[in-house]
Structures are given as C-alpha cells and as structure tokens.
Amino acid sequence: MKVIVPLVMTGLALLVVPWTAKADVIWSNGNATGVGSNCDFNGNPCPGGDDGWTIFDNFDLSNDETVFGFSYVSDFSVGSAPDYLSTNWSLWQVDPLGPFNSIGPVASGNDVAVLTTNDLSVTTYTFTVTGLSVNLAAGTYWLGYENVLAPDGAVTVDAKSDGTALPGYEEESDDQLYQFTYGSGNTAFTIENNPEPGSLWLVALAGAAFFIKSRIRRSPAPV
C-alpha cells in the first residue's frame, strides 16, 4: 500500500501537468527596443493609408517542433488595450510576399491574445497567443500577425527589436494593393512550444522511484 499510493499520486499529477506546463521559447527575435511606424491592425484607417495591415517576419527552427503559441509586441499609438478584440495570424513556409505565396500558409487562424504590459512604454503591450498545435519541420518560416481592433479610431503599430538573426521583415495591406519588404531591422516576437509529455512522464516517474527508495531506506529492519 505504501508503494502504490505514491504511484497513484504521480499518475493523477500527470493528468494535470501536460496542460499547465509552461511553454518553451524556441525562437526569439530579440528584445523590443523601440516603437515602429508600421500599422499592424484592421478595423480603422491606418494614418499611413489603407484600412488593414499585416506584419510578416521570419524565423528558423533547428528541429522539428509543435508550435504551441507565439507572442509579439505592439503599441497603441491611438486608443488603449480595451480596444483590442483578437489577432489574425498565419504561419508560412514560403515568403508571404514572394513568387510562391499562392501556396498559402501552413496554418492560420483568429485567436484572442493575452495582453501584458511591456517595459518599452505605458502604451506598449506583449500580445501572447496560445493553445495552438502546429507541427513544423526544421526550416525557415514566416509569422504573420494583425490586430483586430474596435472600430473607434484605435491604432496599433509594430515594435522593433535588437535581434540580428534573419534581418528584414515585410508588411502587406489587407486588400493586397500595397506590399513592402524591408531588408534590415526586425520586429519583436517569439515562437513557443510545449514540453513533450513523454519527458514529463520520465521526470515524474523518476521522482516517484526516488520517493519509494527513500521510504524503503527509512523502514526499520525486521526483527
């Protein structure tokens, strides 16, 4: 009985661990260092023209991964966090503005991000989208993101980073009439995965074995 109880407790814990495990950052495009000037939203006219803009930036995966989520940084140049409604996102294996963009993204969707304040300024936030499950092989990809804002005049713009890997990013208007490619600079974003459940089982079972072994050592010798 003394041996069975720890194993049962371990099994019950494992039912919870895979869902509460903290995501691991598998790509970081650097720390946010300044507010940019490129619109990254729809719902209202952009001061620079057109009504909707998507930011695209590339990243590398050195191993096959299951993408659990991502985060990016945007600044409310007009309005505030309550004006945010959701995020249009996409993951591409080809350049979204390149000659093979008709292939389309490997995954896309609309999800509500969690907003947390960013040290860059009081109007800048980190937008974190989780709950995804996108299997990607090792290689180079592009992340596209666009804030959906309440139609009350709110405006968000991108944030630049100090990252030096894969320099350059792109932006495109929703009507695809305007496309811009920048050969330098980076936007601030991360790509995240979840720890593999198999590794969590190994850690938990090792802990249970250690517990059982310590209990046996402490048990009094038979008379």
N, C-alpha and C positions, 0 to 999 in steps of 0.2 A: 504493500500500500504506500509506503514511504517513497518508493521508487516511481510508482505510477502517477502520483499526484503532480510532481514537477513536470512530467512529460505532458500531462493533460493541460497544465497551466501554459506550457510552452505552445502547445497546439492552438489554444484559444488566443494567445497573444499574436500568433502568426496570421490569424484571420483578420487582425486589425492592422498589423504593420505594413503590408503592401499598399494600403490605401492612405496611410498617414506619413509614409516615408518622405523625407524632404528631397526635392528634385536636385539633380546634379547639373551644374553648368558645363555643357560640352563645347560651347563656343561663346566667347565674349569678344565683342567688337571694340572693347575699351571703355573707359570711364567717360561719362558726359562732361564735356569741358566748356560748352557754350551753346546758347540758343541759336538755331539756324534761321533761315529766312524762307524755307520751302514749306508750303502748306501741305498738311498730311491728313486732310479731313474732307467730308462732304456734309451737306445739309445747309450750307450757307455759301455765299460767294467768297472766293479767295481774294484778298486785296490785290494779288498779282494777276488775277484773271481766272475765269472758269469757276465751276461750282464744286469740283471734287478732284482730289489729287491723292495718288498712291505713291509711297516711297518704297523703293526696292534697294536692297543691299545684299551682298553676297557673303557666304561663309563656307568653311571647309569642315568636313568630318573625316577624321583619320580612321575611324572604324564604323562598321555597321551599327546603326543606332535606332531606337524607337523614340521619336521626339514626343515628349510629354507636354511641352509648352514653350513659351518664349516671352521675352519682355522687351520693351522699347521705351524710349524717353520722348515725351512731347511737352511743349509749353503752351499754356493758354495765353496767347497774346491779347485775346479778347474773350471775356467770359471766365468761367471757372469750372471746377470739377463736376458740379451737378449738371452741367450742360452735356457731359459725355453720356452716350447711350450704349454703344457697342463698338466692336472692331471688325472690319473686313480684313481677312488675312489670306495669304496664299504662300505656298512653298513650291519653288520651281527648280527643275534640274537643268533647264536651259535659260539663257538670258531672256528675261521677260520683254525686253525691247530689241532683241536680236532677230536674226533672219529665221530662226526656228521657233519663234514664240507661238506659232499656230498650234504647236503640240499641246500647249496649255500647261497649267500647274499640275504637280503630282498630288497636291491636296489643297483645299481651300475651304473657307467657311466664314461664319459670322459668330463671334462669341463676345461675351461681356468680360472685360478685363477688371482686375482689382487694381485700384489706383493707390499708390503710396507716394508721399512727398519725397522729392528729390532735393539733395543739398545744393543743386545748381541755383535755384531761386524759389521764392514762395509760390510762383505760378507754374513751376515745372514739376511733372509727375512721372513716375515709372509706371507703365501700364503692363500688367502681368496676366497673360492668358494661359490657363492650364486645362487639364482634362483631355488633351489630345492623345492620339495613339497612331502616329505616322511612322511607318517603317522606311528608313532611308539607308541605302548602301553607302559605303565610304565614297566621298567625292565632294565636288563643289556644288553648292545650291544657292538659291536666292530666296530671301524672305521679303514678302510684300505686306505692308500694313497701311490701314487707312482708318482714322477715327470717324465714327458716325456721331454727329452732334445734333443737339436740338436746334430746330430752325428759328433761333432767336438772335442770330448775329454772332454767335461764338466762333472763334478762330483758334486753331492749334497749328503749331509749326514744329518742325523736327529739331532734334538736338544733335550737335556734332560731338565726336569722341576723339580721344587721343590714340585710338588704335591705328597701327601702321600696317597690319596684315591686310592683304586684298584691298588696296586703296581704290576709292571710287564708289559711286552709288548712282542711282537713277530715280527719276520721277516721271509720272505719266498722269495726264488728266483723264477723268472717267470717260469722257467722250472720245478719247484716244486721238484728239486733234493736236495735242501738244505732248512731246516727249523730249526729255533732257537727260543726257548722260554726262556725268562729271568724272573726270579722270583722276581726281585726287580727293582726299578727305574721306571721312567715314561717319556714319550715323551710329548712335549709341543703342545697341541691342544685344541680347543674349539668346542662345538656344539651349534648351534644357531637356534632360531625360529623367527617368525614374530609376533608382537602383533595381537591379534584376531581382525578382522574387526568389530565384534559386540561391543567390548569395545570402539573402536574408534568412532562408531556411538553414543554411550551413552555420551562420552565426548563432542563431537561436538554439540549434541542436548542440553546438559546441558548448554553449552556456549551460544547457541542461545537463550535459555529461559532466561538466566541471562541478555543478551543484551536487550531483549524485555521488561523485567521487569524494567530495569533501565531507558529505554526510557519512559515507562508509568509514572514512578515516576517523571520524569523531565517535563512531559507535563503540561501546565498551566491548572488550573481548569476552567471549562466552566463558562461563565458569565451568 
